[in-house]
Amino acid sequence: MTRKRLPHGIGFALLSAFLLLLLAVTLVNLYTHNTVFFVVFIFLTAGCLVATVDVFITDVLKGKAFTIGKEDGLNFIAVFFGGLITYALHVHTPLCNVLAAGVVGILLALFFPKHAVPGYCGAFVGMSASALFGPWFFMLAALLAAGVFVIAKGVYNGYGGKLGTIAFSGALITWAAMRSPFETRDIPFSGWEMVLIVIVSALAATLTYVISIRLKQGPVMASGLIGLIVGAMFTMMPFEGAPTLSVVAIGASFVGMSGFARFKNEIPMLAAGAVFGLVFVYSDTHFAGAGGKLGTIAFLSVLAIGGIRKWRSQVQSGKVCRN
């Protein structure tokens, strides 16, 4: 690997490492709590690994040489301030972190469209719980995420959840430095709540894709609208699980931020959204409060479906040996 491709390799390694960490946590929880879903998830894991290897070949080994320009500096600043504003909104105003991220996403798409994507990446860091990170450690997480955003600019493009995984990397590296404890708990959802979570996540992912691609509003505006409107709707509903569904809705919207070049229609978005709901349930016991965790779940879900579709297309075209 040449020096000009080395940053792509570093960015790929960072995102892949945090993706695999969440994947491992989910597999352990599924093995403990639901062996049927565990078997299903082995298949999804295989799809995720197929997509990851494909990205390594196309983006790292065969990708364009890595360069740094003025635009990267502006993107770095956008990530940091997107996170700072979102964090301030949910800590110092009545807005919860879901609504704060939705508001920031919409404002970025309207007034700063050129830097809406890095700014929204920062918003995911800003969703971190104040109990996990105080202001100074939060700023460290935002700065780290901004650096990862620049390094990883040439890999995994078009896969929904990439931005959240970048945010998650900043949050977890900061956590490793300060060793603040995450909240731990058992799987807290009943059977009907799991079904509802999967339905909401599948619909939210598909609706985001429709707004972004079919209505041509772009991924940041689409996700921001889901976060603000659907999040507010669930937040105001008078039943105990409603706030969780608002989190599920905005998290699944990150699935729907996938690009048309990767996914040509709504069917894989519906499937990836359903996978998001499953992973959300069985990863809920770990990394609670870390900004970007929802996006990493979305990233895992999209890669799983993308990898399965790629493997199937290769089988159909005869590129994979069959007995």
Contacts in CASP RR format, 6 or more apart in sequence:
PFRMAT RR
TARGET T0000
AUTHOR 0000-0000-0000
METHOD contacts of the structure
MODEL  1
MTRKRLPHGIGFALLSAFLLLLLAVTLVNLYTHNTVFFVVFIFLTAGCLV
ATVDVFITDVLKGKAFTIGKEDGLNFIAVFFGGLITYALHVHTPLCNVLA
AGVVGILLALFFPKHAVPGYCGAFVGMSASALFGPWFFMLAALLAAGVFV
IAKGVYNGYGGKLGTIAFSGALITWAAMRSPFETRDIPFSGWEMVLIVIV
SALAATLTYVISIRLKQGPVMASGLIGLIVGAMFTMMPFEGAPTLSVVAI
GASFVGMSGFARFKNEIPMLAAGAVFGLVFVYSDTHFAGAGGKLGTIAFL
SVLAIGGIRKWRSQVQSGKVCRN
1 9 0 8 1.000
1 60 0 8 1.000
1 61 0 8 1.000
2 65 0 8 1.000
4 65 0 8 1.000
4 66 0 8 1.000
4 67 0 8 1.000
5 60 0 8 1.000
5 61 0 8 1.000
5 63 0 8 1.000
5 65 0 8 1.000
5 66 0 8 1.000
6 66 0 8 1.000
7 66 0 8 1.000
7 151 0 8 1.000
8 59 0 8 1.000
8 60 0 8 1.000
8 63 0 8 1.000
8 66 0 8 1.000
8 154 0 8 1.000
8 155 0 8 1.000
9 60 0 8 1.000
9 155 0 8 1.000
10 151 0 8 1.000
11 148 0 8 1.000
11 151 0 8 1.000
11 152 0 8 1.000
11 155 0 8 1.000
12 55 0 8 1.000
12 56 0 8 1.000
12 59 0 8 1.000
12 60 0 8 1.000
12 152 0 8 1.000
12 155 0 8 1.000
12 156 0 8 1.000
14 148 0 8 1.000
14 151 0 8 1.000
14 152 0 8 1.000
14 169 0 8 1.000
15 148 0 8 1.000
15 152 0 8 1.000
15 155 0 8 1.000
15 156 0 8 1.000
15 162 0 8 1.000
15 165 0 8 1.000
15 166 0 8 1.000
15 169 0 8 1.000
15 299 0 8 1.000
16 52 0 8 1.000
18 165 0 8 1.000
18 168 0 8 1.000
18 169 0 8 1.000
18 172 0 8 1.000
18 296 0 8 1.000
19 48 0 8 1.000
19 52 0 8 1.000
19 165 0 8 1.000
19 296 0 8 1.000
19 299 0 8 1.000
19 300 0 8 1.000
19 303 0 8 1.000
21 172 0 8 1.000
22 168 0 8 1.000
22 279 0 8 1.000
22 283 0 8 1.000
22 287 0 8 1.000
22 293 0 8 1.000
22 296 0 8 1.000
22 297 0 8 1.000
22 300 0 8 1.000
23 45 0 8 1.000
23 48 0 8 1.000
23 300 0 8 1.000
25 283 0 8 1.000
25 285 0 8 1.000
25 286 0 8 1.000
25 287 0 8 1.000
26 41 0 8 1.000
26 279 0 8 1.000
26 282 0 8 1.000
26 283 0 8 1.000
26 300 0 8 1.000
27 38 0 8 1.000
27 41 0 8 1.000
27 42 0 8 1.000
27 45 0 8 1.000
29 187 0 8 1.000
29 282 0 8 1.000
29 283 0 8 1.000
29 285 0 8 1.000
29 286 0 8 1.000
30 37 0 8 1.000
30 38 0 8 1.000
30 41 0 8 1.000
30 282 0 8 1.000
31 38 0 8 1.000
33 187 0 8 1.000
33 282 0 8 1.000
34 282 0 8 1.000
37 278 0 8 1.000
37 282 0 8 1.000
41 278 0 8 1.000
43 308 0 8 1.000
44 275 0 8 1.000
44 304 0 8 1.000
44 305 0 8 1.000
44 308 0 8 1.000
45 304 0 8 1.000
46 308 0 8 1.000
46 311 0 8 1.000
47 303 0 8 1.000
47 304 0 8 1.000
47 305 0 8 1.000
47 306 0 8 1.000
47 307 0 8 1.000
47 308 0 8 1.000
47 311 0 8 1.000
48 300 0 8 1.000
48 303 0 8 1.000
48 304 0 8 1.000
48 307 0 8 1.000
50 306 0 8 1.000
50 307 0 8 1.000
50 308 0 8 1.000
50 310 0 8 1.000
50 311 0 8 1.000
51 159 0 8 1.000
51 303 0 8 1.000
51 304 0 8 1.000
51 306 0 8 1.000
51 307 0 8 1.000
51 310 0 8 1.000
52 303 0 8 1.000
54 307 0 8 1.000
54 310 0 8 1.000
55 155 0 8 1.000
55 156 0 8 1.000
55 159 0 8 1.000
59 154 0 8 1.000
59 155 0 8 1.000
59 156 0 8 1.000
59 157 0 8 1.000
60 155 0 8 1.000
63 154 0 8 1.000
64 154 0 8 1.000
66 154 0 8 1.000
68 150 0 8 1.000
72 150 0 8 1.000
72 153 0 8 1.000
73 150 0 8 1.000
74 115 0 8 1.000
75 115 0 8 1.000
75 118 0 8 1.000
75 146 0 8 1.000
75 149 0 8 1.000
75 150 0 8 1.000
75 153 0 8 1.000
76 118 0 8 1.000
76 146 0 8 1.000
76 147 0 8 1.000
76 149 0 8 1.000
76 150 0 8 1.000
77 146 0 8 1.000
78 112 0 8 1.000
78 115 0 8 1.000
78 118 0 8 1.000
78 119 0 8 1.000
78 122 0 8 1.000
79 118 0 8 1.000
79 119 0 8 1.000
79 121 0 8 1.000
79 122 0 8 1.000
79 125 0 8 1.000
79 142 0 8 1.000
79 145 0 8 1.000
79 146 0 8 1.000
79 147 0 8 1.000
79 149 0 8 1.000
79 166 0 8 1.000
80 122 0 8 1.000
80 139 0 8 1.000
80 142 0 8 1.000
80 143 0 8 1.000
80 146 0 8 1.000
81 119 0 8 1.000
82 104 0 8 1.000
82 108 0 8 1.000
82 119 0 8 1.000
82 120 0 8 1.000
82 122 0 8 1.000
82 123 0 8 1.000
82 126 0 8 1.000
82 142 0 8 1.000
83 104 0 8 1.000
83 119 0 8 1.000
83 122 0 8 1.000
83 123 0 8 1.000
83 124 0 8 1.000
83 125 0 8 1.000
83 126 0 8 1.000
83 142 0 8 1.000
84 126 0 8 1.000
84 139 0 8 1.000
84 142 0 8 1.000
85 104 0 8 1.000
85 123 0 8 1.000
86 97 0 8 1.000
86 100 0 8 1.000
86 101 0 8 1.000
86 104 0 8 1.000
86 122 0 8 1.000
86 123 0 8 1.000
86 125 0 8 1.000
86 126 0 8 1.000
86 127 0 8 1.000
87 125 0 8 1.000
87 126 0 8 1.000
87 127 0 8 1.000
87 128 0 8 1.000
87 130 0 8 1.000
87 135 0 8 1.000
87 138 0 8 1.000
87 142 0 8 1.000
89 95 0 8 1.000
89 100 0 8 1.000
89 103 0 8 1.000
89 104 0 8 1.000
90 96 0 8 1.000
90 97 0 8 1.000
90 99 0 8 1.000
90 100 0 8 1.000
90 101 0 8 1.000
90 126 0 8 1.000
90 127 0 8 1.000
90 130 0 8 1.000
91 130 0 8 1.000
93 100 0 8 1.000
95 103 0 8 1.000
96 235 0 8 1.000
96 243 0 8 1.000
96 246 0 8 1.000
97 126 0 8 1.000
97 127 0 8 1.000
97 128 0 8 1.000
97 129 0 8 1.000
98 127 0 8 1.000
98 227 0 8 1.000
98 231 0 8 1.000
98 235 0 8 1.000
98 246 0 8 1.000
98 247 0 8 1.000
98 249 0 8 1.000
98 250 0 8 1.000
99 227 0 8 1.000
99 228 0 8 1.000
99 231 0 8 1.000
99 232 0 8 1.000
99 235 0 8 1.000
100 123 0 8 1.000
100 126 0 8 1.000
100 127 0 8 1.000
101 120 0 8 1.000
101 123 0 8 1.000
101 124 0 8 1.000
101 126 0 8 1.000
101 127 0 8 1.000
101 224 0 8 1.000
101 227 0 8 1.000
101 250 0 8 1.000
102 123 0 8 1.000
102 223 0 8 1.000
102 224 0 8 1.000
102 225 0 8 1.000
102 227 0 8 1.000
102 228 0 8 1.000
102 250 0 8 1.000
103 224 0 8 1.000
103 228 0 8 1.000
104 119 0 8 1.000
104 120 0 8 1.000
104 123 0 8 1.000
105 116 0 8 1.000
105 119 0 8 1.000
105 120 0 8 1.000
105 123 0 8 1.000
105 220 0 8 1.000
105 221 0 8 1.000
105 223 0 8 1.000
105 224 0 8 1.000
106 221 0 8 1.000
106 224 0 8 1.000
106 225 0 8 1.000
106 228 0 8 1.000
108 115 0 8 1.000
108 116 0 8 1.000
108 119 0 8 1.000
108 120 0 8 1.000
108 123 0 8 1.000
108 220 0 8 1.000
109 116 0 8 1.000
109 217 0 8 1.000
109 218 0 8 1.000
109 220 0 8 1.000
109 221 0 8 1.000
109 224 0 8 1.000
110 221 0 8 1.000
112 119 0 8 1.000
116 220 0 8 1.000
116 221 0 8 1.000
117 163 0 8 1.000
117 219 0 8 1.000
117 220 0 8 1.000
118 146 0 8 1.000
118 149 0 8 1.000
120 163 0 8 1.000
120 220 0 8 1.000
120 223 0 8 1.000
120 224 0 8 1.000
121 145 0 8 1.000
121 149 0 8 1.000
121 163 0 8 1.000
121 164 0 8 1.000
121 166 0 8 1.000
121 167 0 8 1.000
122 142 0 8 1.000
122 145 0 8 1.000
122 146 0 8 1.000
122 163 0 8 1.000
122 167 0 8 1.000
124 145 0 8 1.000
124 163 0 8 1.000
124 164 0 8 1.000
124 166 0 8 1.000
124 167 0 8 1.000
124 168 0 8 1.000
124 291 0 8 1.000
124 292 0 8 1.000
124 294 0 8 1.000
124 295 0 8 1.000
125 138 0 8 1.000
125 141 0 8 1.000
125 142 0 8 1.000
125 145 0 8 1.000
125 167 0 8 1.000
125 170 0 8 1.000
125 171 0 8 1.000
125 291 0 8 1.000
125 292 0 8 1.000
126 138 0 8 1.000
126 142 0 8 1.000
126 167 0 8 1.000
126 291 0 8 1.000
127 167 0 8 1.000
127 291 0 8 1.000
127 292 0 8 1.000
127 294 0 8 1.000
128 138 0 8 1.000
128 141 0 8 1.000
128 171 0 8 1.000
128 289 0 8 1.000
128 290 0 8 1.000
128 291 0 8 1.000
128 292 0 8 1.000
129 288 0 8 1.000
129 289 0 8 1.000
129 290 0 8 1.000
130 138 0 8 1.000
131 289 0 8 1.000
132 171 0 8 1.000
132 175 0 8 1.000
132 180 0 8 1.000
132 182 0 8 1.000
132 289 0 8 1.000
132 290 0 8 1.000
133 141 0 8 1.000
133 171 0 8 1.000
133 174 0 8 1.000
133 178 0 8 1.000
133 180 0 8 1.000
137 174 0 8 1.000
137 177 0 8 1.000
137 178 0 8 1.000
137 180 0 8 1.000
138 174 0 8 1.000
140 174 0 8 1.000
140 177 0 8 1.000
141 170 0 8 1.000
141 171 0 8 1.000
141 173 0 8 1.000
141 174 0 8 1.000
141 291 0 8 1.000
142 170 0 8 1.000
144 169 0 8 1.000
144 170 0 8 1.000
144 173 0 8 1.000
144 174 0 8 1.000
145 166 0 8 1.000
145 167 0 8 1.000
145 169 0 8 1.000
145 170 0 8 1.000
145 171 0 8 1.000
148 166 0 8 1.000
148 169 0 8 1.000
148 170 0 8 1.000
149 163 0 8 1.000
149 166 0 8 1.000
152 162 0 8 1.000
152 166 0 8 1.000
156 162 0 8 1.000
156 299 0 8 1.000
158 258 0 8 1.000
158 259 0 8 1.000
158 261 0 8 1.000
158 262 0 8 1.000
159 258 0 8 1.000
159 262 0 8 1.000
159 299 0 8 1.000
159 302 0 8 1.000
159 303 0 8 1.000
160 219 0 8 1.000
160 254 0 8 1.000
160 255 0 8 1.000
160 256 0 8 1.000
160 257 0 8 1.000
160 258 0 8 1.000
160 259 0 8 1.000
160 295 0 8 1.000
160 298 0 8 1.000
160 299 0 8 1.000
160 302 0 8 1.000
161 254 0 8 1.000
161 255 0 8 1.000
161 257 0 8 1.000
161 295 0 8 1.000
161 296 0 8 1.000
161 298 0 8 1.000
161 299 0 8 1.000
161 302 0 8 1.000
162 299 0 8 1.000
163 254 0 8 1.000
163 257 0 8 1.000
163 295 0 8 1.000
164 254 0 8 1.000
164 291 0 8 1.000
164 292 0 8 1.000
164 294 0 8 1.000
164 295 0 8 1.000
164 296 0 8 1.000
164 298 0 8 1.000
164 299 0 8 1.000
165 292 0 8 1.000
165 295 0 8 1.000
165 296 0 8 1.000
165 299 0 8 1.000
167 291 0 8 1.000
167 292 0 8 1.000
167 295 0 8 1.000
168 287 0 8 1.000
168 290 0 8 1.000
168 291 0 8 1.000
168 292 0 8 1.000
168 293 0 8 1.000
168 295 0 8 1.000
168 296 0 8 1.000
171 290 0 8 1.000
171 291 0 8 1.000
171 292 0 8 1.000
171 293 0 8 1.000
172 287 0 8 1.000
172 290 0 8 1.000
175 182 0 8 1.000
175 290 0 8 1.000
182 286 0 8 1.000
182 287 0 8 1.000
182 288 0 8 1.000
182 289 0 8 1.000
182 290 0 8 1.000
183 288 0 8 1.000
183 289 0 8 1.000
184 285 0 8 1.000
184 286 0 8 1.000
184 288 0 8 1.000
185 284 0 8 1.000
185 285 0 8 1.000
185 288 0 8 1.000
186 285 0 8 1.000
187 281 0 8 1.000
187 282 0 8 1.000
187 284 0 8 1.000
187 285 0 8 1.000
188 284 0 8 1.000
189 197 0 8 1.000
189 281 0 8 1.000
189 284 0 8 1.000
193 241 0 8 1.000
193 244 0 8 1.000
194 281 0 8 1.000
196 245 0 8 1.000
197 244 0 8 1.000
197 245 0 8 1.000
197 248 0 8 1.000
197 277 0 8 1.000
197 280 0 8 1.000
197 281 0 8 1.000
198 273 0 8 1.000
198 274 0 8 1.000
198 277 0 8 1.000
198 278 0 8 1.000
200 245 0 8 1.000
200 248 0 8 1.000
200 249 0 8 1.000
200 252 0 8 1.000
201 248 0 8 1.000
201 249 0 8 1.000
201 251 0 8 1.000
201 252 0 8 1.000
201 255 0 8 1.000
201 273 0 8 1.000
201 274 0 8 1.000
201 276 0 8 1.000
201 277 0 8 1.000
201 280 0 8 1.000
202 252 0 8 1.000
202 270 0 8 1.000
202 271 0 8 1.000
202 273 0 8 1.000
202 274 0 8 1.000
202 276 0 8 1.000
202 277 0 8 1.000
203 252 0 8 1.000
204 226 0 8 1.000
204 230 0 8 1.000
204 248 0 8 1.000
204 249 0 8 1.000
204 250 0 8 1.000
204 251 0 8 1.000
204 252 0 8 1.000
204 253 0 8 1.000
204 273 0 8 1.000
205 252 0 8 1.000
205 253 0 8 1.000
205 255 0 8 1.000
205 256 0 8 1.000
205 269 0 8 1.000
205 270 0 8 1.000
205 272 0 8 1.000
205 273 0 8 1.000
205 276 0 8 1.000
205 298 0 8 1.000
206 256 0 8 1.000
206 266 0 8 1.000
206 269 0 8 1.000
206 270 0 8 1.000
206 273 0 8 1.000
207 226 0 8 1.000
207 253 0 8 1.000
208 219 0 8 1.000
208 222 0 8 1.000
208 223 0 8 1.000
208 226 0 8 1.000
208 252 0 8 1.000
208 253 0 8 1.000
208 254 0 8 1.000
208 255 0 8 1.000
208 256 0 8 1.000
208 257 0 8 1.000
208 269 0 8 1.000
209 222 0 8 1.000
209 255 0 8 1.000
209 256 0 8 1.000
209 258 0 8 1.000
209 263 0 8 1.000
209 266 0 8 1.000
209 269 0 8 1.000
210 266 0 8 1.000
211 217 0 8 1.000
211 218 0 8 1.000
211 221 0 8 1.000
211 222 0 8 1.000
211 225 0 8 1.000
211 226 0 8 1.000
212 218 0 8 1.000
212 219 0 8 1.000
212 221 0 8 1.000
212 222 0 8 1.000
212 223 0 8 1.000
212 256 0 8 1.000
212 257 0 8 1.000
212 259 0 8 1.000
213 259 0 8 1.000
213 260 0 8 1.000
215 222 0 8 1.000
217 225 0 8 1.000
219 256 0 8 1.000
219 257 0 8 1.000
219 258 0 8 1.000
219 259 0 8 1.000
220 257 0 8 1.000
222 253 0 8 1.000
222 256 0 8 1.000
222 257 0 8 1.000
223 250 0 8 1.000
223 253 0 8 1.000
223 254 0 8 1.000
223 256 0 8 1.000
223 257 0 8 1.000
224 250 0 8 1.000
224 253 0 8 1.000
226 249 0 8 1.000
226 250 0 8 1.000
226 252 0 8 1.000
226 253 0 8 1.000
227 246 0 8 1.000
227 249 0 8 1.000
227 250 0 8 1.000
227 253 0 8 1.000
230 246 0 8 1.000
230 249 0 8 1.000
230 250 0 8 1.000
231 245 0 8 1.000
231 246 0 8 1.000
231 249 0 8 1.000
231 250 0 8 1.000
232 246 0 8 1.000
233 246 0 8 1.000
234 242 0 8 1.000
234 243 0 8 1.000
234 245 0 8 1.000
234 246 0 8 1.000
234 249 0 8 1.000
235 242 0 8 1.000
235 243 0 8 1.000
235 246 0 8 1.000
236 242 0 8 1.000
237 245 0 8 1.000
247 294 0 8 1.000
248 276 0 8 1.000
248 277 0 8 1.000
248 280 0 8 1.000
250 294 0 8 1.000
251 276 0 8 1.000
251 280 0 8 1.000
251 294 0 8 1.000
251 295 0 8 1.000
251 297 0 8 1.000
251 298 0 8 1.000
252 273 0 8 1.000
252 276 0 8 1.000
252 277 0 8 1.000
252 298 0 8 1.000
254 294 0 8 1.000
254 295 0 8 1.000
254 298 0 8 1.000
254 299 0 8 1.000
255 269 0 8 1.000
255 272 0 8 1.000
255 273 0 8 1.000
255 276 0 8 1.000
255 298 0 8 1.000
255 301 0 8 1.000
255 302 0 8 1.000
256 269 0 8 1.000
256 272 0 8 1.000
256 273 0 8 1.000
256 298 0 8 1.000
257 298 0 8 1.000
258 269 0 8 1.000
258 272 0 8 1.000
258 302 0 8 1.000
262 302 0 8 1.000
262 306 0 8 1.000
263 269 0 8 1.000
263 302 0 8 1.000
263 306 0 8 1.000
268 305 0 8 1.000
268 306 0 8 1.000
268 309 0 8 1.000
271 305 0 8 1.000
272 298 0 8 1.000
272 301 0 8 1.000
272 302 0 8 1.000
272 304 0 8 1.000
272 305 0 8 1.000
272 306 0 8 1.000
273 301 0 8 1.000
275 300 0 8 1.000
275 301 0 8 1.000
275 304 0 8 1.000
275 305 0 8 1.000
276 297 0 8 1.000
276 298 0 8 1.000
276 301 0 8 1.000
277 297 0 8 1.000
277 301 0 8 1.000
279 297 0 8 1.000
279 300 0 8 1.000
279 301 0 8 1.000
280 294 0 8 1.000
280 297 0 8 1.000
283 293 0 8 1.000
283 297 0 8 1.000
287 293 0 8 1.000
311 320 0 8 1.000
314 320 0 8 1.000
315 322 0 8 1.000
END
